[in-house]
Amino acid sequence: MRALTWHGRHDVRVETVPDPEIVNPRDCILKITSTAICGSDLHLYDGYIPTLRAGDVLGHEFMGEVVEVGSKSTLKKGQRVVVPFTISCGDCFFCKKQQFSACDNSNPAETSDASETLMGHAMGAAFGYAHLTGGYAGGQAEYVRVPFSDVGPIVIPDQLEDEKVLFLSDILPTGWMAAENADIEPGDTVAVWGCGPVGLFAIQSAFIMGAHRVIAIDHYPRRLQLAKQMGADVLDYREVEVLEALKEMTGGIGPDAVIDCVGMESHGMAIDNIVDTVKAHTFLATERPHALRQAIIACRKGGRVSIPGVYGGFADKFPLGQVMEKGLTIKTGQTHMQRYLKPLLELIREDKVDTTFLISHREPLEKAAEMYRHWHDEQDTYTKIVLKPEMAKPRTEARQPELATA
């Protein structure tokens, strides 16, 4: 099959790789009909996430048609499904608490040991996102193997086209959980750093949850325009001093809740960010958390900080004193995807949540490497890229071995 593979910093290629096979009775094989490039894929593209190996298949936002099922899968051939980016067993301590992204069984021992050393506990698994999270092949491909297919995928009604539901795979639930983690109350003012896909869905979700006012902070004109169309007030950090503007807009109090949708690669020429960039390029630090620092300092006393942005290691100059002295509450984490799929699908069916506004480009899978370059260099123009695998070759169903590994 054809798939997008990683070969180093800024080096991704569409190549022919072996077809996936059923290796566990709970598996299914999906023929991809739509897949997307996520903002967090750029952290892989930029080489910030360790443990990637040459030839790894990328992609964690995808959906498609079931073409093979293991003997214990609850899916049927021919069903259309969206697959959450997190891989979760459904049976462990964390899954039973609906903390699906913390699954204890999905990350194989040979890869979970490294993440336990780095993070203190083994990370949950994810598609197409390095060997810290299991080393599973991703969905920027013609086909993908889906472990625990009786737990993750959600079946999509035929009347809903792909583009209405594709983003259930990651960015819509992630934006929703970001707003949920902000503990929004009616009348709140919420400030959102970063108007990429997750930020825009966080803005949309915050309004649905009752926020009176949302203030969006970015520097890309197109992104700020999209945020404004959703009802947000906007700040271009190149044109205003963000902290002063937020104080003025909130009567000196500060936002009730702040959401960092930027993550480890903050842009900007602030002094702290320049220092972060130097340290990151000389391997003295792993993050550039300027946006998070600013969000914490801006948040009102007793406020809430939500962090859906991806961070991978140790942040320098973290404003812990400000967090403690102001009595801030911080909530973060990878999205507990399976918790949100059904309610968000219902909101889509009822036309209460729109997802298609975000899509700027639709291209064949063969152009994926080119699209990564555009997404990296032209984020004002390329707000969201959906890839469509060309007609995949007919697939011969393989014999299903009786294996029990994840």
C-alpha positions in Angstrom: 0.0 0.0 0.0 1.0 3.7 -0.2 1.6 5.6 3.0 3.4 8.7 4.3 6.6 7.8 6.1 8.9 9.8 8.4 12.7 9.8 7.6 14.0 12.7 9.6 13.5 16.4 10.4 11.5 17.9 7.5 11.8 14.7 5.5 8.5 12.8 5.0 7.8 10.7 1.9 4.9 8.8 0.3 6.2 5.3 -0.2 5.0 1.7 -0.8 5.0 -0.2 2.5 3.6 -3.6 3.6 -0.1 -3.9 4.0 -1.3 -4.1 7.7 -2.6 -7.4 8.9 -4.8 -8.7 11.7 -2.6 -9.7 14.7 -5.1 -9.8 17.5 -8.7 -11.0 17.5 -9.9 -7.5 18.5 -8.3 -5.8 15.5 -9.9 -4.6 12.3 -8.4 -3.3 9.1 -9.6 0.0 7.7 -9.5 1.2 4.2 -8.9 4.9 4.6 -11.3 7.3 2.9 -10.2 10.5 4.5 -7.3 11.5 6.6 -5.9 14.9 7.8 -2.7 16.6 8.8 -2.8 17.7 12.4 -0.9 20.6 14.0 0.8 18.2 16.4 2.1 16.3 13.3 4.3 19.4 12.9 6.1 18.5 16.1 7.1 15.3 14.5 8.0 17.1 11.2 10.2 19.5 13.1 11.9 16.7 15.0 10.8 17.7 18.5 9.3 14.3 19.5 11.9 11.6 20.3 11.8 7.9 19.4 10.5 8.2 15.8 12.2 5.7 13.4 12.9 6.0 9.7 9.9 4.5 7.8 7.3 5.1 10.5 3.9 5.7 9.1 2.4 9.0 10.3 -1.1 10.2 10.8 -3.7 10.1 13.7 -6.7 11.8 12.2 -8.5 9.3 9.9 -11.7 7.5 9.0 -12.7 4.8 6.5 -14.4 1.6 5.7 -14.0 -1.6 7.6 -12.6 -4.3 5.2 -11.4 -7.0 7.7 -12.3 -7.9 11.2 -10.8 -10.0 13.9 -12.9 -12.7 15.6 -13.6 -10.5 18.6 -14.2 -7.2 16.9 -17.7 -5.8 17.2 -17.5 -4.1 13.8 -18.7 -5.4 10.5 -17.3 -5.2 7.1 -18.5 -2.3 5.1 -19.2 0.0 8.1 -17.9 3.5 8.0 -16.1 4.5 11.2 -14.1 7.3 12.6 -11.1 6.2 14.7 -10.0 8.2 17.8 -6.3 9.0 17.8 -5.8 7.4 21.3 -5.7 3.6 21.5 -7.5 2.3 24.5 -8.3 -1.2 25.8 -11.6 -0.4 27.6 -10.8 -2.7 30.5 -8.0 -1.3 32.6 -8.2 0.9 35.7 -8.0 4.1 33.7 -10.4 3.1 30.9 -13.0 2.2 33.5 -12.7 5.7 34.9 -13.2 7.0 31.3 -9.6 8.3 31.3 -9.0 6.6 28.0 -5.9 8.4 27.0 -4.1 7.0 30.1 -4.8 3.4 29.1 -2.4 0.9 30.7 -2.7 -1.9 28.2 -2.4 -0.4 24.8 1.3 0.6 24.9 3.4 -2.6 24.5 6.1 -3.2 27.1 9.0 -2.8 24.6 7.9 0.8 24.0 6.2 1.7 27.3 9.4 1.3 29.3 11.0 4.3 27.6 7.9 6.5 28.2 7.8 5.4 31.8 11.4 6.4 32.2 10.7 9.8 30.7 7.2 10.5 32.1 7.2 8.6 35.4 4.5 6.3 34.1 3.9 4.6 30.8 2.0 6.7 28.3 -1.1 5.6 26.6 -0.8 4.6 23.0 -1.7 6.6 19.9 -1.6 6.2 16.2 1.3 7.4 14.1 3.1 9.3 16.9 6.5 7.8 17.7 7.5 4.8 19.8 6.9 6.5 23.1 3.2 6.0 22.4 3.4 2.4 21.1 5.0 2.8 17.6 1.6 2.1 15.9 1.4 2.8 12.2 -0.7 5.8 11.5 -3.6 6.6 9.1 -2.0 8.8 6.4 -2.1 5.7 4.3 -4.4 3.6 2.2 -5.0 1.1 5.0 -4.5 0.9 8.7 -4.7 -1.7 11.4 -6.9 -0.6 14.3 -6.3 -2.4 17.6 -9.1 -2.7 20.2 -11.6 -2.1 17.4 -14.4 -3.0 19.8 -13.6 0.0 22.0 -12.3 2.9 19.8 -14.1 3.4 16.5 -17.5 5.0 16.2 -19.9 3.9 13.4 -21.0 6.8 11.2 -24.5 7.0 9.6 -24.3 6.9 5.8 -26.0 10.3 5.4 -23.1 12.1 7.0 -20.3 12.7 4.6 -16.7 12.3 5.7 -15.8 15.9 6.2 -18.6 16.5 8.7 -17.3 13.8 11.0 -13.6 13.3 10.2 -12.4 15.6 13.0 -14.1 13.5 15.6 -10.8 11.6 15.3 -8.9 14.3 17.3 -9.3 18.0 17.0 -13.0 18.4 17.7 -13.0 16.3 21.0 -9.7 17.9 21.9 -11.1 21.4 21.5 -14.2 20.3 23.4 -12.2 18.8 26.3 -10.0 22.0 26.4 -13.1 24.1 27.0 -14.5 21.5 29.5 -11.2 21.6 31.4 -11.6 25.4 31.7 -14.7 24.8 33.9 -16.6 27.5 32.0 -19.5 29.2 33.9 -22.2 31.3 32.4 -20.9 34.9 31.9 -17.2 33.9 31.9 -14.6 35.6 29.8 -12.3 33.0 28.2 -9.0 33.7 26.5 -7.6 31.2 23.9 -4.0 31.3 22.8 -3.6 29.8 19.3 -6.3 29.8 16.6 -5.3 26.7 14.8 -7.8 23.9 14.5 -7.9 22.9 18.2 -8.1 26.6 19.2 -11.0 27.3 16.8 -12.9 24.3 18.1 -12.1 25.3 21.7 -13.6 28.7 20.9 -16.7 27.1 19.4 -17.0 24.8 22.4 -16.6 27.6 24.9 -19.5 29.5 23.5 -21.7 26.3 23.5 -20.8 25.8 27.2 -22.0 29.3 28.1 -19.0 31.6 27.9 -20.1 35.2 27.6 -17.0 36.4 25.8 -14.0 34.6 24.1 -10.8 36.4 23.3 -8.7 34.8 20.6 -4.9 35.4 20.4 -2.8 34.6 17.3 -0.9 36.4 14.5 -2.2 34.7 11.4 -4.9 37.0 9.8 -6.9 34.1 8.3 -7.1 32.3 11.6 -8.1 35.5 13.5 -10.7 36.1 10.8 -12.2 32.6 11.4 -12.2 33.2 15.2 -13.9 36.5 14.7 -16.6 34.8 12.5 -17.3 32.5 15.4 -18.0 35.5 17.6 -14.6 35.9 19.4 -12.8 39.1 20.0 -9.4 38.9 18.5 -5.9 40.1 19.4 -2.9 40.0 17.0 0.1 39.7 19.3 2.3 41.4 16.8 0.1 44.6 17.0 -0.8 44.8 20.7 0.8 44.0 24.1 -1.4 41.0 25.0 -1.2 41.3 28.8 -2.2 45.0 28.8 -4.9 44.4 26.3 -6.4 41.6 28.3 -6.4 43.7 31.5 -8.1 46.5 29.7 -10.7 44.2 28.1 -11.6 42.6 31.5 -11.6 45.7 33.7 -8.2 44.9 35.2 -9.3 41.5 36.5 -8.1 39.2 33.8 -9.8 36.3 32.0 -11.8 33.8 34.1 -10.2 31.0 32.2 -7.3 30.7 29.8 -6.7 27.9 27.2 -3.2 27.2 25.7 -3.8 25.7 22.3 -0.2 26.5 21.1 2.0 23.9 22.9 5.7 23.4 22.7 6.5 25.6 19.6 5.4 29.1 20.5 6.1 31.8 17.9 7.1 35.3 18.5 10.1 37.5 19.4 9.5 37.9 23.1 12.8 37.7 25.1 11.8 34.5 26.9 10.8 32.8 23.6 14.1 33.8 22.0 16.0 32.2 24.9 13.8 29.1 24.6 14.6 28.8 20.9 18.3 29.0 21.5 18.1 26.4 24.3 15.9 24.1 22.2 18.4 24.2 19.2 21.3 23.5 21.5 19.5 20.7 23.3 19.3 22.5 26.6 15.5 22.5 26.7 12.7 20.7 24.9 9.9 23.3 24.9 9.2 26.9 23.9 6.3 27.6 26.3 6.0 31.4 25.8 2.2 31.2 25.2 1.6 29.1 28.4 3.7 31.5 30.5 1.7 34.4 29.1 -1.7 32.6 29.7 -0.8 31.9 33.3 0.2 35.5 34.0 -2.9 36.8 32.3 -5.4 34.6 34.1 -7.3 36.2 36.9 -6.8 35.2 40.6 -8.6 32.0 41.3 -9.0 31.3 37.6 -8.6 28.2 35.5 -5.8 27.1 33.1 -6.5 24.5 30.4 -3.6 23.1 28.4 -4.6 21.0 25.4 -1.4 22.1 23.6 1.2 19.3 23.2 4.3 19.4 25.4 6.9 16.7 25.3 9.4 17.1 28.1 10.8 19.8 30.5 9.8 23.4 30.3 12.2 26.1 31.4 11.2 29.2 33.4 7.8 27.8 34.3 5.8 30.4 36.3 5.0 28.1 39.2 5.0 31.0 41.7 2.3 32.8 39.8 0.2 29.6 39.7 0.5 29.2 43.4 0.1 32.8 44.5 -2.9 33.4 42.3 -4.5 30.1 43.3 -4.9 28.8 39.7 -6.3 25.4 38.8 -4.6 23.6 35.9 -6.1 20.8 33.9 -4.4 19.2 30.9 -3.8 15.9 29.2 -4.3 14.0 26.0 -8.0 13.8 25.1 -10.1 11.0 26.6 -11.5 10.5 23.1 -14.1 7.8 23.6 -15.8 9.8 26.3 -16.8 12.5 23.7 -17.5 10.7 20.4 -21.2 9.9 20.8 -22.3 13.3 22.3 -20.3 15.2 19.7 -21.6 13.1 16.9 -25.1 14.0 18.0 -24.2 17.7 18.0 -23.0 17.3 14.4 -26.2 15.5 13.4 -28.2 18.3 14.9 -26.1 20.9 13.1 -25.1 22.4 16.5 -21.4 21.9 15.7 -19.8 22.8 12.4 -16.5 21.3 11.3 -16.2 21.9 7.6 -15.5 25.6 7.9 -11.9 24.8 8.8 -11.0 22.9 5.7 -8.9 24.9 3.2 -7.3 22.2 1.0 -8.3 18.7 -0.2 -5.5 16.8 -1.9 -4.7 13.2 -2.8 -2.5 11.1 -0.4 0.3 11.2 -3.0 0.7 14.9 -2.3 1.1 14.4 1.4 4.8 15.4 1.7 4.1 18.5 -0.3 1.2 19.3 1.9 3.3 18.9 5.0 5.7 21.6 3.7 2.8 24.0 3.0 1.2 23.3 6.4 4.5 24.1 8.0 5.4 27.2 6.1 2.0 28.7 5.1 -0.3 28.2 8.1 -2.2 31.4 7.3 -3.4 29.9 4.0 -3.4 26.2 4.9 -5.9 26.1 7.8 -6.6 22.4 7.5 -5.6 19.8 4.9 -7.7 16.7 4.2 -6.0 14.0 2.3 -7.9 11.5 0.1 -6.2 8.2 -0.7 -6.6 7.4 -4.4 -8.3 4.1 -5.3 -6.6 1.5 -3.2 -5.6 -1.7 -4.7 -7.9 -4.7 -4.0 -6.9 -6.4 -0.8 -6.6 -10.1 -0.2 -7.9 -11.0 3.3 -5.2 -12.7 5.3 -5.6 -15.6 7.7 -6.2 -14.3 11.2 -3.6 -15.7 13.6 -4.6 -16.4 17.2 -2.3 -13.9 18.9 -3.1 -12.0 22.0 -0.7 -9.0 21.9 -1.9 -5.5 21.5 
